[in-house]
Amino acid sequence: FAPGYLSDLLIEVCDRTGFIIVSSALLCVAQGVMLLAQASRLLAYLGIFLTACAFGSFWVLVPAAEAEWFGRKHFGKIHGFLLFLAGDGGVALVYKGTASV
């Protein structure tokens, strides 16, 4: 609930590019908190919450950007394919990359 509400407030203040920059910066800060929070459970929860806010608010713009870039004629096919690439491609890269370590 909170990330969606905050992203709606933020999109009224800045354009899409600024919104993506702010979300990406928040994601970097959240990952830094997660990296440094190995001894503190409270900081780990803060890092998880910030990551959820950053990633969730950024992901809301994906369908709108896809519709704007590729048009609406084949939106369902393109959106499904890109979600497949994001989900399964990311998992394949992570597990394939860590399997060789």
N, C-alpha and C positions, 0 to 999 in steps of 0.2 A: 504494500500500500504506500509506504513512505517514498520509495524510490520513484514510483510513477507520479506521485503528486509533486515531488521536487523537480522531476524532469519537465513536467508541464509548466511549472513556474520558471524554470531556467530557459525554456524555449521561447518564452515571451520576452525575455531580456536580451538574448543574443540570437544570431542567425545559426544555421546548421553547422557551418564551419567552426564557429566559436563554441558551439555546443559539443562538437566532437573533440575539440582541443581540451575543453574543460573536463570532459568525461575521461579522456585519455590521461590527462594529468592526475586526476583523482585515482584512476586505476594504477598508475605508477606509484603514487603515494601509498595506496592500500597494499600493493605488493611489497613495498619497502617496509611497511609496518609488519606485515606477515613474516618477512625475512628476519626482522629484528625482534620479533615477539616470541621467540622459541621458548623462553623461560616463563612468560607470563600468559596465563589463560585469558585474562581480560583484554590484553592487547591483541591476542589472536582473534578473539571475537570481534574486536573493533576492526581488524583487518578484513575479516570475512564480511562484515556489514558494509564497509566501504567498497569492497570489491563488488558486492551485489548491487550497490547503488550505482557504481560507475558502469558496470557491464549491462545491467538492466536498463538504465536510462539511455545508453548508446544503442542497444539492440532495438529499441522502439523505433528508431529512424530507418532501419534497414528496409522494411517494405515500402516506405515512402520514397527512399532513394532509388530502389529498384524500379518502381513504377515511373519515376522521373527519368531515369537513365535509359531503360529499355522499352518504355511504353506499357500500355495496359492490355494489349491484344493477347499476349501469351504470358501474362503475369504469373499465373498459377504454376505453369511449367518452369519458368525461370526461377521463381521463388523456391519451389521445391528442390530444384537442382542445386541452388546455392546453399540452401539449408543442409542438404545432403553433403555437399563439399565441406561446409563448416563443421558439421558434426562428425561424420565418418572420416573425412580427410584429416581432421585434427587428431582424432583418436589413433588413426593409422600412423601419423607422423610421431605422435608421442610414444606409442608403444613400440613402434619399429625403431625409433631412435634410442629408447632406453633399453631395448632388448640386447643391443650390441655392447652395452656398457658393462 
